[in-house]
Amino acid sequence: MNMIEAAFRVLKILEESTAPISGEEISEQLEISRSAVWKHVQELRTYGYDIAASRTEGYELVASPDRLLPYEIKKHLKTSVIGRSIDYHDSVPSTIGVAKELCRKKDLSELHGTVVIAEEQSGGVGRLGRAWYSPRGGIWSTIILRPDIPIDHVFMVTMAASIAIARTIRKFCGAGALIKWPNDIYIGNEKIAGVLQEISAEAETVNYCLLSIGIDANISQDQLPTGVKTPITTLSMACGAPVDRARFLAQLLKEFETRYREIESGEYLTITREWKSLSITLDKRVKITTPRKAFEGEAIDIDEYGALIVRKDNGKIERVFSGDCSPA
């Protein structure tokens, strides 16, 4: 057991206590020294927990921080694999960069389901290498997966994540979150979240998949970037109040795990049908831009491989696997 895990055992006792509790009583319950209890309390304070201390009465938890700490997420987590291991950071260039480093250094079989989380990213990356503004108050994470999925169906992992985000927003805020192909979540005409997937593969075998999820959660209007092409909203604005980010992420991971299992079981049509029911793209005129060409047409369907089916203005049907999609 590492230091932080031991500290959270102390925190659990403080949370469950209805009155101040002495360091001696905590030490007896955990079979550690009173000095160790004091050190753990100090560590918890560095994470933002407000813990009062009195020589006569003992320790009392006054308030918990709004941080995506493993303990706070796991209190609400109802998954079997996804999120059971959490790699938490205060600030990193990007969670996907941390995840790549973990995959280089550790046994991939042990990393499956691990979630890398940061309170902020200084160099967040979106699709096509675009910068992703990632201040404190958002939800910035990368899930490490070893998918038992045919390589031509791996894009469905992105579809599952998009569905999970939209469903979780709807449950928390009652807002009609929808999916814009290929990987963005919108409320109305404003973007609130995005998904980025990177894979490492050899021939037809996927070594690992890194699924990054970025959500503008408890971010104020004045924190949002100005002059951007796409209007942005946040969970706190959509819900009318800040959300419990730890509880939100725990629910999101549950929603994702449910759909991820469906993909591994080959239930591709189940995922495709649900994605279509949440689509803001289908049955609309769109402009598709790829590195090689641009064209307009009607988005009429999405297939089980994640390709967008577009009927071009000349009547021809085109399957689009990647590119920018915008209203025409």
C-alpha positions, 0 to 999 in steps of 0.5 A: 500500500502506498502513502496516498492509499493509506491516507485515504484509509484515514480519510474514510474513517473521518468521513464516517465519523459523526464527531471529532475522532482522536488520532489514537482511535484512528491509529488503533483502527488502522494499526498504525502509529499516531505519528503516521496518522498525523502524516496522513492528515497532512498529506490529505490537506495538501490535496485540499481536504479541510481537516480541523484538529484539536488536542482535546477532541481530535480530527474532524473533516470539515470539507472535501475539495472539488478535485478528481481524486481517485478516492472521490471517484471510487466512492461512486464507481460501479464498474468491474474494470474501467477506472478501478486503477486511476493515475491521478495528476495535478497538472500534465502536458496531456493525459494521453502523453502520460498514458503513452509513457505508462504503456512503454514502461508497464505490462499492457495486460495490467494497464487495461481499464486504467484511467489517467486523470489531470486537473489541468493540461498545459498542452492538451491535444485534440483531433488532427493535432489541434490544441485543446484548452484544458483549464482547471475545472474540466474533466481531462482523462485518458482510458488505456484499453487492450481491446479484444475487437477486430481492428476494423471495428475499433472506431466503435470505441469512440462511438461508445465513449460519445454515447456514454458522455451524451447519456451522462450529461442527460442524466445529470443536467437533463440537457439534450446532449447530442453527438456530432460525427466523428467525435464531438458532443454538443448541446444545441449548437455549442460544443461541450466535449470531445473524444480522441482515440489513438491506437498502437497496432501491428498488422491486424492486432491492436496492441492498445487503444488510448481513449481521451475524453475532454469535457468542459465541466465547471468552467466559467464563461470568462475562462473559455477561449474567445475567437474560436470557430465553434461556440463552447458551453460547459456542464455548469452552464448547462446544469445551472450550477457546478456539477460533482465532477467525481460523481459525473466521471464515475457515472460516465465510466459506468456508461462507457464500460456497458457499451464497451462490453457490447462491442467486445461481444460483437453487438455492433448494431446495438451501438450503431442504433444508439449512436444514431438515436443521439446523432446531430449529424444524420439527415442534415446537409454537411460539408466534409473536408479531408486532406485530399478533398472537400465536398457537400451532401446529405449525411444519410447513415453511419455503418458498423465501422463508424464510417459516415455515409454521405449522398453527394450532390451528384447522387453518388454515395461516399463512405467517410472514415475521417475528416472534418464534418460541418453544416453545409 
